[in-house]
Amino acid sequence: MEELKSTLLFDMTLDIPPGYQLPDGPLGTRVIAPIAGGTFDGPRIAGKVLPGGGDWLIIRSDGVMAVDVRVMLEPNEGGVIYASYGGRIAIPAEVMPQALNPETVENVAPSEYYFRSTPLFETANSSPHAWLNGIVAVGVGRLLSGGVSYRVYAIE
């Protein structure tokens, strides 16, 4: 059986203002946060994240956060790419106070918690980036004050 191989697709930063909470729902606490914009930059593709996307995060009863994000990417060459992804954030209890505090979050190394996502892409078949329609990607996330960042890899 072949081992997974990956190549860097891009680094992405999302600007996420404070969201809205729906506590104590049947699946846990839901946090709905708008995505105000951002950037992405990689060897084959770069551009900006358009405002209007969102994250429909669920904080489960076990403390693990289930990520559910949809964003629109605008490459420098023009056009639009829709990206949707799920994922998980698991922060150990001893790191949680710092990791969830905007004033201290950036002092917490990403190695101190688990933050992974699985982006899928959709763009026009005529786009120079149509190759994204046929790949699976994995993102390694980092919590930031005012947002998140990802290093996204294409799985070969």
KAQUI-V624984 format. One line per field, one symbol per residue. ss: DSSP state (2 for helix, 1 for strand, 0 for the rest). phi: phi as a letter, one per 40 degrees, with the letter a starting at -180 (. if undefined). burial: 1 if it has 9 or more other C-alpha atoms within 8 Angstrom, else 0. Layout:
ss: ???
phi: ???
burial: ???
//
This chain:
ss: 000001111111111000011111100111111110111110000111111111111110000011111111111000001111111111102222222000002220022211111111111000000222220111111111001111111110
phi: .cccbbbccabbbbcbcdbbbbcfccbhccbbbcbciibaaacbaaibccchcabbcbccccgccccabbbbbbcdcggbbcbbabibbbbddccddccccdcbdccccdccababbbcbbaacccccbcdccbbbbbbbcbcbcgiabbbbbccc
burial: 000000011111111110100000001111111111111111001111111111111111000111111111111000011111111111100011011011011101010111111111111000000101101111111111111111111110
//
